[in-house]
Amino acid sequence: MSNQRRVYVVGRDQEVRRLLTQYVGVIGAEAWPFASGADFLEILDHLAPGCVLLDMDDSDVAGIDILAEMVSRQIAWPVIAVSAREDLRIAITTMKLGALDFLHLPFSRDTLALALAPAWRALERVVEAGEARRAAQERLGRLTAREMDVLLALLGGRSNKAIAHDFGISVRTVEMHRAHLMTKLDVKSLAEAALLAPQAGLDLTGPGPTANRSQSAPLAPSDYGGANYRGQLSALARRLTT
């Protein structure tokens, strides 16, 4: 990674936090200590990607809840949970919530260094995926609402003629929208365009737009999911950090 490796140390126990912060510094990474889980969550969306050392024993917000909140916000940074307790239930729950490792206190600096090695690799993948997602979102964000609706219809297997009927427009207008969106997305085929949606983190699954409607009634732009599509795009873009 081009930037200095960063580790967020989260836990209320001052001695544990001090020791982990010291270990991180000796290893050669940048430690950002948080004495409050609430403080960490408050600015989480504004932090640069990093690894997280999470004290499961002593925090104003339970470590499990912090992990669950990260999952809810789709923040997939590597988390190494630490605990002085031999609690198998918590360890299993922690791993199910995506923690990369679970270390029992006390442990040595070398043990932490070994645990961080795969965490750095995982963080690299997270950063690369974030960059790819932002690029896909930027390209999809160039489309108008109508162009996005036409794109979704095309990806759903609708023909130009069927789309024209659905929207109450001419086939020629559909062809124009199709040409414009392909140019804006900088793709040469619908197969290429189809890859952008999952890359942008958009869920396009669900019932088709023609379900439960009159065959003669034209569709509004949002009936193909355009409004929701743009809303997802905007929300995801806000969540991504650099």
N, C-alpha and C positions, 0 to 999 in steps of 0.2 A: 504494500500500500504506500502511496506517495506521502500521505500525512502520517504524523507520528501516531503510533498505536495508542489507543485510549481505552482505559478501563474505568468504569463507573463502580465505585465501592459503596454499597448501600447497606446501612445497618446502624442501629442506635448505640450499640455497645462501643464506647470510645476506644477501649483497648484493642478489641478485634479490628475495628476500623483503622486504627493507627497502624497495627501490625500489617494488615493487608495492603494498606497504602504504601508502607515502607517496602514490602516485598515487590509490589508492582514497579516502584521506582528503581529498585536494584536490578530488576529484570530488564529495565530499559524502556518501559512504557510510561505513559502519562496517566497518573491516577487522579480521578475526580471523586473525592469522597462526599457522600451524602449522609448526614446524621438522621435524616427523616425520609421515610419511604414516600410520604405525602409530597415532600419537596421534589423528590426525584420524578414522581408521576406528573407533578404540576408543569415541569419544563421538558418532560420527555419528548414531546413532539418537536421541540426546538433544538434538541441535541444532535450532534454529529454521530454517525454510527460508531459503535464501540462494543466492547465486551462488558458484561455486567458480573460483578462479584456480589452475590446477594446473601446476606446473613439471614438465615431462616429462623433464628432463635429470638432475636431482639429487635423489633421494629414497631413503629406506631401503626404501620400497615403490614398485615401478615404477608410473609414472603409469597405464599400461595396466591394471595390476592394481587400482588404486584405482577407475578407471572401471568395470571389470568387477564389482567388489564393489558399487558403487552400483547397477548394473543388477540384480545378484542380490538386493539388498534392496529393489528397486522404489523407489529414491529418484531422482526424475527432475528434480533441480535443474539449472539451466543451468550447464554447465561450459565455461570458456574455457581451453583448453590453451595453454601457452607453451613455447617451446623455442628454443635458440640454434642448433640443428642443422637442416640442410636434409635431413630424412629423410622422403621421400614415403611410404614404407611405414608409418611411425609415424603420420604425419598422416592417412592413409587409415583405419588401424585405429582411431585416436582418434575420427574422425568417425563411423565405423560403430558405435562404442560409445555414441554419443549426444552427443558434445561439440558445443556450439553453434558454436564457432569455434576456430581454431588460429592463434595469433599468433607471429611469429618475433621473438625478441629480437635487438637492442634495439628497442624501440618507444616512441613518445611517450605522454604522458598523454592527449592528444587521441585517439590511436588506441584506447587502452583505453576511453575514454568512448564512442566510437562502437560498440565491440564490446559494451559493457555495455547500450546502449540496447535492443536486441532481447532481451537476457538478462533485463532487468527485466520486459519484457512476458511473456516465457515464464514467469518466476517467478510473476507474477500468475495465470496460467492454472493453474500447479501448485498454488498455494495455494487457488484456487477449487475445483479438482477435489478437493483433500484435504478441504475443508470439506463438499462434497457427498457424498464417500465416508463421512466420519464420520457425517453425518446419516443416510445410508442404513443404515450398520452399526448405529446406535443403534436405528433402527426395527425392523430385522430381529432385533436382539438381544432384543426384547420377547417373541418367540415361544418357546413351549416346544419341546422336541425333536419331539414328535408334531405340533404345529402346523406346524413347518418341513417335516416329512415330507409332510404333507398338501398344503402349498403347492407343494412340488417335484413332487408327483404331479399336481396340477392344472395346473401349468405344463407338465408333460410330456404333457398332453392326456388324462389319465385322467378318466373320469366318476366321479361320486360313488359309483355302484354298484360300479364296478371297484375304486375305492380301498377301499370297505368290504370287498370280498372279499379284496383284497391284505392288509389289516391284520387281518382277522378281527373287524371291528367292524360295527356297524349303520350303515345309510345315514344315519339320524338323527344318529348321533354324528359322522359325517363332515360333515354339514351344520352341526352345532354348531361343530366345529373351524374350518370355513370361515368362518362368521360371526365367530368370535372373532378369527381372524387378520386378516380384513379390517378389523375395528375397531382392532386393535392397530397395524396398519400405516398406518391412516388413509388407506385407498384405497377407491375405489368400484367398481373393476373389476379383474379379473385382469390386464388389459393394464397397468394402473398398477403392480400388484404385480410384474409381470415386469420392469419397468424398474429395480427396486430392486437386484436381484442383481448385474447388471453395474456399477451405480453403486457398490456396496459392494466391487467388485473380486473377486467370487466367480466361479469357473469352474464352471459347472453342466453342462458338456458331458460326454459319455461315454455308455456303454451304459445302456440302460434298466434299471430294477430288476427287471423280470420275466424278464430273460435267464437262461437256464440254471438254472431252478428248477422245481420241481414246481408244476403249476397249482393243486394243492389246498393247498399249504403257505402259511400266512399269512406276511407279511413282518414282520420286526422293525423297530423304528423306524429303525435305522441303514441298512436296506437301500435306502432311498431317498436315502441320502447325508446324513442328518441329522447324524450325529456328525461326519463330515468337514466338512460345511457349517458347523457351529458352530466347529470347529477352525480352518477358514480365516478365519472371522469374527474369532475371538479373535486369531489371528496378525496379521492385517491391522491390527486396532485397535492392537496394541502397536507396530507399525512406524510408524504415523502420528504425526507430531509437529505441534505448533502453533507 
